[in-house]
Amino acid sequence: MKVATLRALSPTDGRYADKVNGLRNIFSEYGLIRFRVLVEVRWLQRLADDTDISELEPLSSVMKDVLNHIVDDFSLDDAERVKAIETTTNHDVKAVEYLIREKLGDGPETQSLKDFLHFACTSEDINNLAYALMLRAARSDVLMPQMRELRNKLKSMAHRYADLPMLSRTHGQTASPTTMGKELANVVARLQRAEQQFAGVAILGKFNGAVGNYNAHAIAYPDADWPEISGRFIESLGLQANPYTTQIEPHDWTAEYSHALLRYNTILVDFARDVWGYISLGYFKQKVAQNEVGSSTMPHKVNPIDFENAEGNLGMANAMLGHFAEKLPISRWQRDLTDSTVQRNFGVAAGYVVIALQSLLKGVGKLQINDEAIHADVAGAWEVLAEAVQTVMRRYGIPEPYEKLKALTRGTAVTRETLLDFIGTLEIPDAEKQRLLELSPEAYIGLAAEQARDI
């Protein structure tokens, strides 16, 4: 670990720094500046293309290339130059404008372009689109691919263990059998739905000036259709226009995004705890590296650290996501600045999610099924067939079936012989009696195997 990471305040930039590298160009200060530059340049290009803006000539092919290179070739040196300018301006967005002015240089086309930089904009016009682009990129380029990878691994396991009988536990007590594959299929189905909801959150943006009314736009060019121009510009960035705002986009979509991700994470917490329990029961063994240490004092231990790590980091992410969702949609009058410092933590929350996803991917990859332990658990649980027997008794009109099985099974050890003797006394068709006599706990899995294979 480098000295820089050893001195980091946040684990996302310290212990887990390598795990979140995919987020750095998106959520870092560099990433924020880069997206601000993109928005400023694209707005300038949009104005130059609009015939209503008569004082701004259409861009030459050379100037189009110049502007595109400012965006496409944006570098760490450029970001550092913006920070240097900010020491003078004491304004981060204005510093971006001045960088672009420097990049444009002096030429026959540049003076009019410089005058139209940041035209009719408030800083929040730039910032809200920059953050929208950041959250969209994090979702599509980092989070969703890892979500799919985890779900596909679990789906593969669901198919592989579709027919493996396993004892259920409801309220921690012995319950009707299932299969390991079906339990994994349950998780896959939940994750798939949560992913769809997360992916479906519309990402909105505003570009309507200081208080959302196109005041400056309309005074300069009263005949231009500014809502239409603004809307098309926002859509050109791959975002959805929000025409009704104050100075800030109200962040309702950010709350939806945060809540959708929080709900997805909560499913993973549930999964991590269940696997932790199954490891404790011996249902799963864990592959370990030769020199890996499970406990500093107990050599025999192989701790389920990947699932514990995931649970802890998901909790950190959810605490932050919950705050985003509750705080960001609230702003005093036309704006206050409390959203700004909070939004700068988007990357930290996303980082904890990524760390958790990688821990789960690693942990799932180490799992080895322990058929012997699973079989021993379910094979000795003859009491679970009480449900099967009393349900068939109901079909054939035998009175008080539940009560009779309750008297037979509750508080006593139920053996195969106990159950077979009871079945032998039932006045039901011979074929049905024979079917019950041949039934075993391992075979009493309903449609679990089919459901697992169908996921």
C-alpha positions in Angstrom: 0.0 0.0 0.0 1.4 3.4 -1.0 1.9 6.2 1.5 -0.8 8.2 -0.1 -3.4 5.4 0.5 -2.0 4.7 4.0 -2.9 8.3 4.9 -6.3 8.3 3.2 -9.3 9.3 5.4 -11.8 7.1 3.5 -11.3 3.4 3.0 -12.5 3.9 -0.6 -9.2 5.8 -1.2 -7.2 3.8 1.3 -7.6 0.1 1.9 -10.0 -0.5 -1.0 -8.5 2.0 -3.4 -7.8 -0.5 -6.1 -11.3 -1.9 -6.1 -12.9 1.4 -7.0 -10.6 2.6 -9.8 -13.4 2.3 -12.3 -15.2 5.1 -10.5 -12.3 7.6 -10.3 -12.7 9.2 -13.7 -16.4 9.6 -13.1 -16.7 10.9 -9.5 -13.4 12.4 -8.6 -12.8 16.2 -8.7 -11.2 15.5 -12.1 -14.3 13.8 -13.2 -16.6 16.6 -12.1 -14.4 19.2 -13.9 -14.3 17.1 -17.0 -18.1 16.8 -17.2 -18.5 20.5 -16.5 -16.2 21.2 -19.5 -18.2 18.8 -21.6 -21.5 20.7 -20.8 -20.0 24.1 -21.4 -18.6 23.2 -24.7 -21.7 21.3 -25.9 -23.8 24.3 -25.0 -21.6 26.6 -27.0 -21.8 24.2 -30.0 -25.6 24.0 -29.6 -25.9 27.8 -29.7 -23.7 28.1 -32.8 -26.0 25.6 -34.6 -29.1 27.6 -33.8 -30.3 30.1 -36.4 -32.1 32.2 -33.8 -28.7 33.1 -32.3 -27.8 35.3 -35.3 -24.8 37.0 -33.7 -23.0 33.6 -33.4 -21.8 32.3 -36.7 -22.0 28.6 -37.5 -18.8 26.8 -36.5 -16.1 26.1 -39.1 -14.9 22.5 -39.4 -11.6 23.7 -37.8 -13.4 25.2 -34.8 -15.6 22.2 -34.4 -12.5 20.1 -34.1 -10.9 22.5 -31.6 -14.0 22.4 -29.4 -14.3 18.6 -29.7 -10.6 18.2 -28.7 -11.1 20.3 -25.6 -13.7 17.7 -24.5 -12.1 14.5 -25.9 -8.5 15.2 -24.9 -9.3 16.7 -21.5 -6.4 15.7 -19.2 -5.3 15.7 -15.6 -3.2 18.8 -16.5 -6.3 20.6 -17.7 -8.1 19.8 -14.4 -5.1 21.1 -12.5 -5.1 24.3 -14.5 -8.8 24.7 -13.6 -7.9 24.4 -9.9 -5.2 26.9 -10.3 -7.6 29.4 -11.9 -10.0 28.7 -9.1 -7.5 30.0 -6.6 -8.0 33.4 -8.2 -11.7 33.3 -9.2 -12.8 31.5 -6.0 -15.5 30.0 -8.2 -15.2 26.5 -9.5 -17.5 26.7 -12.5 -16.2 30.1 -13.6 -12.7 28.6 -13.6 -13.9 26.0 -16.1 -15.2 28.8 -18.4 -11.8 30.5 -18.2 -10.0 27.3 -19.0 -12.0 27.0 -22.2 -11.3 30.6 -23.1 -7.5 29.8 -22.8 -8.0 26.7 -24.9 -9.7 28.7 -27.6 -6.8 31.1 -27.9 -7.0 34.1 -30.2 -8.2 33.8 -33.7 -10.8 35.1 -36.2 -13.6 32.9 -34.8 -12.7 32.8 -31.1 -13.8 36.2 -29.8 -17.5 35.8 -30.5 -17.3 32.2 -29.2 -15.7 33.4 -25.9 -18.6 36.0 -25.5 -21.1 33.2 -25.8 -19.4 30.8 -23.4 -21.7 30.1 -20.4 -24.4 32.1 -22.2 -27.5 32.7 -20.0 -26.3 30.0 -17.6 -26.2 29.8 -13.9 -23.6 27.6 -12.4 -26.3 25.1 -11.5 -27.2 24.6 -15.1 -23.7 23.3 -15.6 -23.4 21.4 -12.3 -26.8 19.5 -12.5 -26.0 18.2 -15.9 -22.5 17.2 -14.9 -23.8 15.3 -11.9 -26.5 13.7 -14.0 -23.9 12.5 -16.5 -21.7 11.2 -13.7 -24.5 9.1 -12.2 -25.6 7.9 -15.6 -22.0 6.8 -16.4 -21.6 5.1 -13.0 -24.8 3.2 -13.5 -24.1 2.0 -17.1 -20.4 1.6 -17.1 -19.6 0.3 -13.6 -22.5 -0.7 -11.5 -24.8 -2.5 -13.9 -22.0 -4.7 -15.4 -21.0 -5.9 -12.0 -24.6 -6.4 -11.0 -25.2 -8.6 -14.1 -22.0 -10.5 -13.4 -23.1 -11.4 -9.9 -26.6 -12.3 -11.0 -25.3 -14.5 -13.8 -23.1 -16.4 -11.4 -26.0 -16.9 -9.0 -28.2 -18.0 -11.9 -25.6 -20.6 -13.0 -25.5 -21.9 -9.4 -29.3 -22.0 -9.3 -29.3 -24.3 -12.4 -26.5 -26.4 -11.1 -28.1 -27.1 -7.7 -31.7 -27.1 -9.0 -32.3 -30.7 -7.8 -30.3 -30.6 -4.6 -32.8 -31.0 -1.7 -32.2 -28.8 1.3 -34.0 -28.3 4.5 -35.9 -25.0 4.9 -35.9 -23.0 8.1 -38.8 -20.7 8.8 -38.4 -18.7 12.1 -35.2 -20.7 12.4 -37.1 -23.9 12.8 -37.3 -27.0 10.5 -39.7 -26.4 7.6 -40.8 -28.0 4.3 -37.8 -28.8 2.1 -36.6 -26.8 -0.8 -33.6 -27.1 -3.1 -30.4 -25.0 -3.0 -31.1 -24.1 -6.6 -34.5 -22.7 -5.8 -33.2 -20.6 -2.9 -30.6 -19.1 -5.2 -33.3 -18.6 -7.9 -35.3 -16.5 -5.4 -32.3 -14.2 -5.1 -31.8 -14.0 -8.8 -35.4 -13.1 -9.4 -35.3 -10.3 -6.8 -32.0 -8.9 -8.1 -33.3 -9.0 -11.7 -36.3 -6.9 -10.7 -34.3 -4.5 -8.6 -31.8 -4.1 -11.5 -34.6 -3.3 -13.9 -36.0 -0.7 -11.5 -32.5 0.9 -11.0 -31.8 0.9 -14.8 -35.3 2.4 -15.4 -34.8 5.5 -13.2 -35.0 8.5 -15.6 -32.1 10.9 -15.2 -33.2 14.5 -15.5 -31.6 17.8 -16.1 -32.4 21.5 -16.2 -30.9 24.3 -18.3 -33.2 27.2 -17.7 -31.2 29.9 -16.0 -30.8 31.5 -12.6 -34.3 30.7 -11.2 -35.7 28.4 -13.9 -37.6 31.0 -15.9 -35.2 31.6 -18.9 -35.0 35.2 -17.7 -31.6 36.0 -19.3 -32.4 33.9 -22.4 -35.7 35.7 -23.1 -34.3 39.2 -22.6 -31.5 38.6 -25.1 -33.5 36.7 -27.7 -37.2 37.1 -27.0 -38.3 35.4 -30.2 -36.3 32.1 -29.6 -38.1 29.1 -28.3 -35.9 28.6 -25.3 -37.7 25.7 -23.6 -37.4 23.8 -26.9 -33.8 24.8 -27.4 -32.9 23.8 -23.8 -34.9 20.6 -24.0 -33.2 19.5 -27.2 -29.8 20.3 -25.7 -30.4 18.2 -22.6 -31.7 15.3 -24.6 -28.6 15.5 -26.9 -26.6 14.6 -23.7 -28.7 11.5 -23.2 -30.8 13.0 -20.4 -34.4 13.9 -19.9 -35.4 17.6 -19.7 -37.1 18.9 -16.6 -38.8 22.2 -17.6 -40.1 23.1 -14.1 -37.4 24.0 -11.7 -36.0 26.8 -9.5 -32.3 27.6 -9.8 -31.7 23.9 -9.1 -33.1 20.8 -10.6 -35.1 19.5 -7.6 -33.2 16.2 -7.3 -36.3 14.1 -7.1 -34.8 11.7 -9.7 -31.6 11.6 -7.6 -33.8 10.4 -4.7 -35.4 7.8 -7.0 -31.9 6.6 -8.2 -30.7 6.4 -4.6 -33.7 4.5 -3.3 -33.6 2.1 -6.2 -29.9 1.4 -5.5 -30.6 1.2 -1.8 -33.3 -1.4 -2.4 -31.0 -3.5 -4.6 -28.3 -3.3 -1.9 -30.8 -4.5 0.7 -31.5 -7.7 -1.3 -27.7 -8.3 -1.2 -27.6 -7.8 2.5 -30.3 -10.4 2.9 -28.3 -12.8 0.6 -25.0 -12.2 2.3 -26.5 -13.0 5.7 -28.2 -16.2 4.4 -25.0 -17.5 2.8 -23.2 -16.6 6.1 -25.7 -18.8 7.9 -25.4 -21.7 5.4 -21.6 -21.6 5.7 -22.1 -21.8 9.5 -24.4 -24.8 9.0 -21.8 -26.5 6.9 -23.9 -26.4 3.7 -21.0 -24.5 2.0 -17.3 -25.0 2.3 -15.0 -22.2 1.2 -11.9 -22.6 -1.1 -8.9 -20.9 0.5 -5.5 -20.0 -0.6 -2.7 -22.0 0.9 -1.2 -19.1 2.9 -4.5 -17.4 3.8 -5.2 -17.0 7.5 -8.7 -17.4 8.9 -8.0 -16.5 12.5 -5.0 -15.0 14.2 -5.3 -17.6 17.0 -7.4 -20.5 15.8 -5.8 -22.2 12.8 -8.8 -24.3 11.8 -11.0 -21.3 11.0 -12.1 -20.2 7.5 -14.2 -17.2 8.2 -16.9 -16.0 5.7 -15.2 -12.6 5.5 -16.3 -11.8 1.9 -19.9 -11.9 2.9 -19.3 -10.0 6.1 -17.3 -7.4 4.2 -20.1 -7.1 1.7 -22.7 -6.6 4.4 -20.8 -3.9 6.1 -20.0 -2.0 3.0 -23.6 -2.2 1.7 -24.7 -0.8 5.0 -22.3 2.2 4.6 -23.6 2.7 1.0 -27.3 2.6 2.2 -26.7 5.0 5.0 -25.4 7.5 2.4 -28.0 6.7 -0.2 -30.7 7.2 2.3 -29.4 10.6 3.2 -29.2 11.6 -0.5 -32.8 10.6 -1.0 -34.0 12.4 2.1 -31.9 15.6 1.9 -31.4 16.5 -1.8 -35.0 17.1 -2.7 -35.2 19.8 0.0 -34.0 23.3 -0.7 -34.9 26.6 0.8 -36.9 28.8 -1.6 -35.2 29.0 -5.0 -32.0 27.4 -3.8 -29.6 26.9 -1.0 -26.1 25.4 -1.1 -26.6 22.4 1.2 -27.0 20.1 -1.8 -23.6 20.9 -3.2 -21.4 19.4 -0.5 -23.7 16.3 -0.3 -23.5 15.6 -4.0 -19.7 15.5 -3.8 -20.2 12.2 -1.9 -22.0 10.3 -4.7 -18.7 8.6 -5.6 -18.1 7.5 -2.0 -21.5 5.7 -1.8 -21.0 4.2 -5.3 -17.6 3.1 -4.1 -19.0 1.2 -1.2 -21.4 -0.6 -3.5 -18.6 -1.6 -5.9 -16.5 -2.9 -3.0 -19.5 -5.0 -1.8 -20.2 -6.3 -5.2 -16.6 -7.4 -5.7 -16.6 -9.0 -2.2 -19.7 -11.0 -3.1 -18.3 -12.0 -6.5 -15.1 -13.2 -4.7 -17.1 -15.0 -2.0 -19.5 -16.7 -4.3 -16.5 -17.9 -6.4 -15.1 -19.6 -3.3 -18.2 -21.5 -2.3 -18.2 -25.3 -2.6 -21.3 -27.2 -1.9 -21.2 -29.8 0.9 -23.6 -32.4 -0.2 -23.0 -34.6 2.8 -24.0 -31.9 5.3 -27.0 -30.8 3.3 -28.2 -34.4 2.8 -27.8 -35.3 6.5 -29.8 -32.3 7.6 -32.8 -32.9 5.4 -32.8 -36.8 5.5 -33.3 -36.9 9.2 -36.2 -34.4 9.3 -39.1 -36.7 8.9 -41.4 -34.3 10.8 -41.5 -32.1 7.6 -43.8 -34.7 6.0 -46.5 -33.9 8.5 -47.6 -31.2 6.1 -47.8 -33.6 3.2 -49.8 -36.2 5.1 -52.3 -33.8 6.7 -52.9 -32.1 3.3 -53.7 -35.4 1.6 -55.9 -36.3 4.5 -57.8 -33.0 3.9 -58.4 -34.0 0.3 -60.1 -37.3 1.3 -62.2 -35.8 4.0 -60.5 -37.3 7.1 -61.7 -35.1 10.0 -59.2 -32.9 11.9 -56.1 -33.8 9.9 -54.0 -30.9 11.2 -54.9 -31.7 14.8 -54.0 -35.4 14.4 -50.6 -34.6 12.9 -50.0 -31.9 15.5 -50.6 -34.5 18.3 -48.3 -37.0 16.5 -45.4 -34.7 15.8 -45.2 -31.6 18.1 -42.7 -31.9 20.9 -41.6 -35.4 20.0 -38.9 -36.9 17.8 -40.6 -38.0 14.6 -39.0 -41.0 12.9 -39.6 -42.7 9.6 -41.3 -45.6 11.5 -43.6 -43.2 13.4 -44.8 -41.6 10.3 -45.2 -44.8 8.3 -47.2 -46.4 11.1 -49.5 -43.4 11.1 -49.9 -43.4 7.3 -50.8 -47.1 7.5 -53.9 -46.3 9.6 -55.3 -43.8 7.1 -58.5 -44.6 5.3 -57.5 -43.2 1.9 -57.1 -44.8 -1.5 -54.4 -47.5 -1.7 -52.5 -45.6 -4.4 -52.4 -42.4 -2.3 -51.4 -44.4 0.8 -48.5 -46.0 -1.2 -47.4 -42.6 -2.5 -47.2 -41.3 1.0 -45.4 -44.4 2.2 -42.7 -44.0 -0.4 -42.3 -40.3 0.2 -39.1 -39.1 1.9 -38.0 -35.6 3.1 -35.6 -35.3 0.2 -38.3 -36.0 -2.3 -40.8 -33.6 -0.8 -39.6 -30.5 -2.7 -42.7 -29.5 -4.6 -41.9 -27.7 -7.8 -38.6 -26.2 -6.5 -36.4 -27.9 -9.0 -38.5 -26.8 -11.9 -38.6 -23.2 -10.6 -34.8 -23.2 -10.2 -34.2 -24.5 -13.7 -36.7 -21.9 -15.2 -34.9 -18.9 -13.7 
